């Protein structure tokens, strides 16, 4: 297993494929199926290189199986915080400990950048992810926000790394 920063030579379509497959698996029965079915191939490829956002890649035997994105908080009310935007694995690699390694690596990266407070957003209905983050030292901060994905109103909960 190797975790490293995104390089220019990395295949953006392969990275997008991880997002696509993870969304379709992790958000089944949470986000409307019609929305998940309509996710186009490669839709995240152009988003990987957004300015100010870093990405880590998780490889197993040189095969790309996971990715995580992070940055300084995108929210004014959390200025000075580090934000974990995403952690995604190909579904066949979930539940094997890879996610914990990737989460620890992205937390370490944000700490290296000087962030003491680190948070992420997780869908309230995504109990599998919430349990994972709680086992890894995150907890609900008391802050939540509403989002609409595929015509369904959803609640995102802010989870903060406990000190």
C-alpha positions, -999 to +999 in steps of 0.1 A: +000+000+000+012+035-009-003+069-002+011+098-020+002+132-033-014+136-067+012+140-096+007+156-130+011+122-146-018+106-127-048+095-147-076+119-139-102+096-154-091+068-131-094+091-101-129+102-113-138+065-116-132+061-078-155+090-070-182+076-094-181+041-081-179+052-045-209+075-048-230+048-065-221+023-037-220+045-006-250+067-014-274+039-026-307+044-008-295+079+004-293+099-028-320+092-054-310+062-076-319+082-108-293+108-098-266+081-091-274+063-124-270+096-143-234+104-130-214+107-162-181+089-166-153+113-159-174+139-142-148+145-115-118+144-137-116+182-142-122+189-105-091+171-093-068+200-102-088+229-086-065+255-072-061+254-035-072+218-032-048+190-025-053+153-033-038+122-019-039+089-038-040+054-023-025+026-044-023-011-037+002-030-058+005+001-080-033+001-086-052+032-078-080+023-053-087+054-032-084+092-031-088+121-007-091+158-012-084+185+014-079+223+017-082+252+040-118+256+050-141+267+021-165+282+047-160+317+061-173+307+096-145+281+098-117+303+087-083+289+098-095+253+099-084+225+076-111+207+057-112+172+044-134+174+013-136+138+004-123+103+011-134+077-014-124+041-021-134+017-048-162-004-032-144-037-033-117-022-011-140-008+016-140-024+050-104-036+047-086-008+067-075+013+037-099+041+046-083+045+080-048+048+065-061+074+040-079+094+066-048+094+089-026+105+059-049+134+050-051+145+087-013+144+089-011+165+057-034+191+071-015+192+104+018+197+084+001+227+069-004+241+104-041+233+109-051+225+145-088+223+138-098+198+111-133+190+099-154+173+073-190+170+062-209+137+062-244+130+052-266+124+082-281+093+066-247+078+058-244+058+090-215+036+077-193+067+071-204+083+104-194+052+124-161+051+105-153+087+113-163+083+149-140+052+153-112+074+138-115+102+164-140+125+148-173+136+164-203+157+155-196+194+162-232+204+166-231+222+132-252+210+102-263+223+069-289+214+043-281+203+008-302+192-022-288+163-043-308+149-071-340+166-058-337+152-023-331+175+007-303+161+028-286+171+060-248+172+062-233+170+096-200+186+104-176+162+121-145+177+138-114+159+148-113+156+186-081+169+202 
